[in-house]
Amino acid sequence: MISAKAELVKNYFDYESATKETFLSNEPYIYLYQIDDPFQRTIELQHLKEKGKELGVNNVQTLWESFEKSMKTVIPVSNDLITDFDGQEMDLKTTWECKDNGIYKDGDIACYHPIMPIERIVNVDTGLEKIKLAYKPNHNWRTVIVEKSILSSNHKVQQLADYGISVSSETARHLVSFLQEVEAKNYEQIKTTKAVSRLGWIGKTNEFMPYSENIQYDGDVAFERFFNSVHEKGDRELWINTIRSIQRLHVACRIVISASFLSPLMEKLGILPAFVHLWASKSSTGKTLLLMAGASVWADPDPGTFIQSFNTTAVASERIAGTANSLPVFMDELQLARNQWGNLNFDVYKLSQGYGKGRGTKSGGIDRMETWKNMFITSGESPIVGESAGQGAFARVIEVELEKIIFDFEQGNKISNILRNNYGFGGEIFIKEIKNRSDEAINRHYSEKVQELKNVRQDLQDKQLMIGGGLLVASEMIDECLFQDTDYGVLTAEELAPFLVTRESTAVELRALDLIKSWIASNSNRFETDAIPSQLGFIENQYTFVVRSELNKLLKDNGFSDRSVLSGLAQRNLIISEQRGRSGVVRNSVRRTMNGQQIEMVAIKNDFIQEEF
């Protein structure tokens, strides 16, 4: 077989018409190459050398050797066969004999039934590849997607037996060899598909899952139900009219719906993950139904599908947040997160960081860390952050107390049935609306809304301003593209501001000071000499002196950090600090004599506690 680079000529050479240019082309050497008899080829080469010399070409021998070498390298010798399975999706090249009764080569067997790679799946977040295998263990083709590392290991490939694939310790190495070869030989023919293991924005592209046709799910099977719950069902107009009517009922409804739509905007606006928490000490106020309304924007709102329970672990919460990624996370019944002593086993601050905990793998590496940038919309019978929570936790939560029933029984049942059968119509429309606007325009709109909130109340905490501004932007955007109900359905700065906390109210030291004041007032008799059972301190001049160890115990028992609280009080000049030793270390306590002993005490200005006595 002659290379395509060399055109065949007749099996003779015209010496009479040959010129110097002829010898510098491939024509004489093709003629020579086609002579099969070695003796005749040697004689003819001598004739060519003599003729070439006459024409001034003295290196015919060198030109021939070079031509002969190039022909040996460009002429492929292929032993490829084609897979010949009945009903196969495509024809693939291989050196193995592939028939319906198995895959064989040189007496070795790779598999006793048809099997072939038909798709390569690349995770755009991790870069990890998987292979989709088609196989026919009986009369029907089946498919399975497996990690590529499994198909590269003689030991791991035996795991395919769990899917009904014929593989054993004896055939494993031949199956690995066959699958590796088939993929390599047919790399271009086997299609490559992008995949992600989460919802939301994809990298720096404008793609958003699950609304991208070019990307498929490649996540944990345990979260596939959650992922697949994001879809449309039912009557679009009925859903729009229902949500429009819900928003008109109460400001809490407008906050929840706006929070649901805010979630995919948060990354563009630079807002860290945040919470909107609905709570009411009474039951049947409409908390769960409001969560269903917010969830119905994107997905099936039936509790247990897109709406999650607080009855879960910290790891599972991270995994759900990472899978939702840019979409909101809904969690119902906060009380389920309390332990047997009534303490809350749920950390708002950790989830609001936007990334999970680093964890090792069995192989000694580091597991992929989950990340997210979204809203958490939750409900329960009590606030989600306690009085002892840090400033960061308070700043990231908007608490909405439902003081009265929003939906009566009949109305609630009707809305619940509608939402269970009509949902998912807000998501894709809103994502298209975001894509149609420039990031600059969205951020300009956001800056205007933040300023509106500042105009209503100047002392709002910064992170609360950011969350609030985002809610106002989302509310106006969805009104334009979906609800057209400006007079009744749009959230305003005036009605939102009362739910936002101020800089002072998030300060942990001031919340601790309220506890200290109440404690001193209830134990006022123990701030006198010879108090029973023991003296806690004393009042002198403008200060109340409290035994440091007793105050530390009070703070720790109530979940506060004593060092953090005292540092904050010292910075506000509410307690006395003093320098000690040669190093001049500043301590937020003083030494005073009580009952004849020198004791470490905290001196609190009476102006801030006297009112409690």
Backbone hydrogen bonds, N-H to C=O, Kabsch-Sander energy under -0.5 kcal/mol:
donor,donor_aa,acceptor,acceptor_aa,energy
6,A,3,S,-1.6
7,E,5,K,-0.6
12,Y,10,K,-2.2
15,Y,13,F,-1.2
18,A,14,D,-0.6
18,A,15,Y,-0.6
23,F,19,T,-1.5
24,L,20,K,-1.1
25,S,22,T,-1.3
30,I,26,N,-2.1
31,Y,27,E,-1.9
32,L,28,P,-1.8
33,Y,29,Y,-2.2
34,Q,30,I,-1.4
35,I,32,L,-1.4
36,D,34,Q,-0.7
41,R,37,D,-2.4
42,T,38,P,-2.0
43,I,39,F,-2.0
44,E,40,Q,-2.5
45,L,41,R,-2.1
46,Q,42,T,-1.7
47,H,43,I,-1.8
48,L,44,E,-2.3
49,K,45,L,-2.1
50,E,46,Q,-2.0
51,K,47,H,-2.4
52,G,48,L,-2.7
53,K,49,K,-2.1
54,E,50,E,-1.7
55,L,51,K,-1.5
56,G,53,K,-1.2
57,V,52,G,-3.5
58,N,56,G,-0.7
63,L,59,N,-2.4
64,W,60,V,-2.5
65,E,61,Q,-2.3
66,S,62,T,-2.1
67,F,63,L,-2.3
68,E,64,W,-2.9
69,K,65,E,-2.0
70,S,66,S,-2.1
71,M,67,F,-2.1
72,K,68,E,-1.4
73,T,69,K,-1.3
74,V,70,S,-1.8
75,I,71,M,-1.1
78,S,76,P,-0.7
81,L,94,T,-4.3
83,T,92,L,-2.4
84,D,98,C,-1.6
88,Q,85,F,-1.7
92,L,90,M,-0.5
94,T,81,L,-2.2
97,E,104,Y,-3.3
98,C,96,W,-0.7
99,K,97,E,-0.7
99,K,102,G,-2.5
102,G,99,K,-1.9
103,I,111,C,-2.6
104,Y,97,E,-2.3
105,K,108,D,-2.2
108,D,105,K,-2.6
110,A,103,I,-2.7
111,C,103,I,-0.9
116,M,134,A,-2.4
118,I,132,K,-2.9
119,E,132,K,-1.1
120,R,191,K,-3.1
121,I,119,E,-0.5
121,I,130,K,-2.9
122,V,120,R,-0.5
122,V,193,T,-2.7
123,N,121,I,-0.5
123,N,128,L,-2.7
124,V,122,V,-0.5
124,V,195,A,-2.5
127,G,123,N,-2.9
130,K,121,I,-2.6
131,I,146,V,-2.7
132,K,119,E,-3.1
133,L,131,I,-0.7
133,L,144,V,-3.1
134,A,116,M,-3.0
135,Y,142,R,-2.7
136,K,114,P,-2.2
138,N,140,N,-0.6
142,R,135,Y,-3.0
144,V,133,L,-1.8
146,V,131,I,-2.3
146,V,144,V,-0.5
148,K,129,E,-1.8
150,I,147,E,-1.1
151,L,147,E,-0.9
152,S,149,S,-0.7
153,S,150,I,-1.0
157,V,153,S,-2.4
158,Q,155,H,-1.1
159,Q,156,K,-2.4
160,L,157,V,-1.7
161,A,158,Q,-1.4
162,D,159,Q,-1.8
163,Y,160,L,-1.7
164,G,161,A,-1.7
165,I,160,L,-1.6
167,V,165,I,-1.0
172,A,168,S,-1.8
175,L,171,T,-2.2
176,V,172,A,-2.5
177,S,173,R,-1.9
178,F,174,H,-2.5
179,L,175,L,-2.7
180,Q,176,V,-2.5
181,E,177,S,-2.2
182,V,178,F,-2.7
183,E,179,L,-2.0
184,A,180,Q,-2.1
185,K,181,E,-2.8
186,N,182,V,-1.2
187,Y,184,A,-0.9
190,I,186,N,-2.4
191,K,118,I,-0.6
191,K,189,Q,-0.6
193,T,120,R,-3.3
194,K,214,N,-0.7
195,A,122,V,-2.1
196,V,216,Q,-2.2
199,L,323,T,-3.4
200,G,209,M,-2.5
202,I,207,E,-2.1
203,G,201,W,-0.8
205,T,202,I,-1.9
209,M,200,G,-2.9
211,Y,208,F,-1.4
213,E,211,Y,-0.5
215,I,212,S,-0.6
216,Q,194,K,-2.0
218,D,196,V,-3.0
223,F,220,D,-1.7
224,E,221,V,-1.3
225,R,221,V,-0.5
227,F,223,F,-2.5
228,N,224,E,-2.9
229,S,225,R,-0.9
229,S,226,F,-0.5
230,V,227,F,-1.4
231,H,229,S,-1.3
233,K,423,Y,-2.3
236,R,234,G,-0.6
239,W,235,D,-2.1
240,I,236,R,-2.5
241,N,237,E,-2.6
242,T,238,L,-2.0
243,I,239,W,-2.6
244,R,240,I,-2.4
245,S,241,N,-2.1
246,I,242,T,-2.1
247,Q,243,I,-2.4
248,R,244,R,-1.0
249,L,246,I,-1.5
250,H,246,I,-0.6
253,C,250,H,-0.6
254,R,250,H,-1.4
255,I,251,V,-2.2
256,V,252,A,-2.3
257,I,253,C,-2.3
258,S,254,R,-2.1
259,A,255,I,-2.4
260,S,256,V,-2.1
261,F,257,I,-1.7
262,L,258,S,-2.0
263,S,259,A,-1.2
265,L,262,L,-2.2
266,M,262,L,-0.9
266,M,263,S,-1.1
269,L,265,L,-1.9
270,G,266,M,-1.0
271,I,266,M,-2.3
274,A,374,N,-1.1
275,F,396,R,-3.0
276,V,376,F,-2.5
277,H,398,I,-2.5
278,L,276,V,-0.5
278,L,378,T,-3.0
279,W,400,V,-2.3
280,A,380,G,-1.4
290,L,286,G,-2.1
291,L,287,K,-1.9
292,M,288,T,-2.2
293,A,289,L,-2.1
294,G,290,L,-2.3
295,A,291,L,-2.7
296,S,292,M,-2.1
297,V,294,G,-0.9
298,W,295,A,-1.6
299,A,295,A,-2.7
300,D,229,S,-1.9
304,G,307,I,-2.5
305,T,302,D,-1.9
306,F,300,D,-1.1
308,Q,306,F,-0.5
308,Q,330,F,-3.4
310,F,332,D,-1.5
312,T,310,F,-2.3
317,S,313,T,-2.1
318,E,314,A,-1.9
319,R,315,V,-2.3
320,I,316,A,-2.5
321,A,317,S,-2.4
322,G,318,E,-2.7
323,T,319,R,-2.1
324,A,320,I,-2.7
325,N,321,A,-2.7
326,S,324,A,-1.9
327,L,324,A,-2.2
329,V,375,M,-2.6
330,F,306,F,-0.6
331,M,377,I,-1.8
332,D,308,Q,-2.4
334,L,379,S,-1.6
336,L,333,E,-1.9
337,A,334,L,-2.6
338,R,335,Q,-1.3
339,N,343,N,-2.8
342,G,339,N,-2.1
345,N,337,A,-2.9
345,N,343,N,-0.5
346,F,344,L,-0.7
348,V,346,F,-0.8
351,L,347,D,-1.6
352,S,348,V,-2.1
353,Q,350,K,-1.1
354,G,351,L,-1.1
355,Y,350,K,-0.5
356,G,370,E,-2.6
361,T,365,G,-2.2
364,G,361,T,-1.7
367,D,359,R,-3.4
372,W,354,G,-2.3
373,K,325,N,-2.5
376,F,274,A,-2.7
377,I,329,V,-3.0
377,I,375,M,-0.5
378,T,276,V,-2.4
378,T,376,F,-0.6
379,S,331,M,-1.4
380,G,278,L,-1.6
389,A,386,G,-1.6
394,F,390,G,-1.8
395,A,391,Q,-2.3
396,R,392,G,-0.8
396,R,393,A,-0.8
397,V,394,F,-1.2
398,I,275,F,-2.5
399,E,397,V,-0.7
400,V,277,H,-3.3
401,E,399,E,-0.5
402,L,279,W,-2.6
403,E,401,E,-1.0
406,I,285,T,-2.3
412,G,408,D,-3.0
413,N,409,F,-2.2
414,K,410,E,-1.9
415,I,411,Q,-2.5
416,S,412,G,-2.6
417,N,413,N,-2.1
418,I,414,K,-1.9
419,L,415,I,-2.7
420,R,416,S,-1.9
421,N,417,N,-0.8
421,N,418,I,-0.8
422,N,418,I,-1.2
423,Y,233,K,-2.1
424,G,296,S,-3.5
426,G,297,V,-1.2
427,G,297,V,-2.0
428,E,424,G,-0.5
430,F,426,G,-2.2
431,I,427,G,-2.4
432,K,428,E,-2.1
433,E,429,I,-1.8
434,I,430,F,-2.4
435,K,431,I,-2.3
436,N,432,K,-1.8
437,R,433,E,-0.6
437,R,434,I,-1.0
442,I,438,S,-2.1
443,N,439,D,-2.4
444,R,440,E,-2.0
445,H,441,A,-2.2
446,Y,442,I,-2.1
447,S,443,N,-2.3
448,E,444,R,-1.8
449,K,445,H,-1.7
450,V,446,Y,-2.4
451,Q,447,S,-2.0
452,E,448,E,-1.8
453,L,449,K,-1.9
454,K,450,V,-2.1
455,N,451,Q,-2.2
456,V,452,E,-1.4
457,R,453,L,-2.5
460,L,457,R,-0.7
461,Q,501,V,-2.2
465,L,461,Q,-2.1
466,M,462,D,-1.9
467,I,463,K,-2.3
468,G,464,Q,-2.9
469,G,465,L,-2.9
470,G,466,M,-2.1
471,L,467,I,-2.2
472,L,468,G,-2.1
473,V,469,G,-2.0
474,A,470,G,-2.6
475,S,471,L,-2.4
476,E,472,L,-1.9
477,M,473,V,-2.4
478,I,474,A,-2.5
479,D,475,S,-1.4
480,E,476,E,-1.6
481,C,477,M,-2.0
482,L,478,I,-2.0
483,F,478,I,-1.8
484,Q,479,D,-2.7
488,Y,485,D,-1.0
489,G,485,D,-3.5
490,V,486,T,-0.6
496,L,492,T,-1.5
497,A,493,A,-2.5
499,F,496,L,-2.2
500,L,497,A,-1.9
503,R,459,D,-2.3
506,T,502,T,-1.1
507,A,504,E,-1.2
510,L,507,A,-0.5
511,R,507,A,-1.5
512,A,508,V,-2.2
513,L,509,E,-1.9
514,D,510,L,-1.6
515,L,511,R,-1.3
516,I,512,A,-2.6
517,K,513,L,-2.8
518,S,514,D,-2.0
519,W,515,L,-2.3
520,I,516,I,-2.7
521,A,517,K,-2.3
522,S,518,S,-2.3
523,N,519,W,-0.9
524,S,521,A,-1.1
526,R,523,N,-1.9
527,F,524,S,-1.5
528,E,525,N,-0.7
531,A,528,E,-1.1
536,L,526,R,-3.0
537,G,526,R,-1.0
538,F,545,F,-1.8
539,I,527,F,-0.6
540,E,543,Y,-2.7
543,Y,540,E,-2.3
544,T,604,I,-2.7
545,F,538,F,-3.2
545,F,543,Y,-0.6
546,V,544,T,-0.5
546,V,602,V,-2.6
547,V,536,L,-2.8
548,R,600,E,-2.5
551,L,547,V,-2.4
552,N,548,R,-2.8
553,K,549,S,-1.8
554,L,550,E,-2.2
555,L,551,L,-2.4
556,K,552,N,-2.8
557,D,553,K,-2.6
558,N,554,L,-0.9
558,N,555,L,-0.5
559,G,556,K,-1.6
560,F,555,L,-2.9
562,D,560,F,-0.7
565,V,561,S,-2.6
566,L,562,D,-2.5
567,S,563,R,-2.1
568,G,564,S,-2.2
569,L,565,V,-2.4
570,A,566,L,-2.3
571,Q,567,S,-2.2
572,R,568,G,-1.2
573,N,570,A,-1.6
574,L,569,L,-2.8
575,I,569,L,-0.6
576,I,603,A,-1.6
578,E,587,R,-2.2
580,R,585,V,-2.1
584,G,580,R,-0.6
584,G,581,G,-0.8
585,V,580,R,-1.2
587,R,578,E,-2.9
590,V,601,M,-3.4
592,R,590,V,-0.5
592,R,599,I,-2.4
594,M,597,Q,-3.1
597,Q,594,M,-1.5
599,I,592,R,-3.7
599,I,597,Q,-0.6
601,M,590,V,-3.5
602,V,546,V,-3.0
603,A,601,M,-0.5
604,I,544,T,-2.6
604,I,602,V,-0.7
605,K,574,L,-2.4
606,N,542,Q,-3.4
608,F,605,K,-1.4
609,I,606,N,-1.5
610,Q,606,N,-3.0
612,E,609,I,-1.8
613,F,610,Q,-1.7
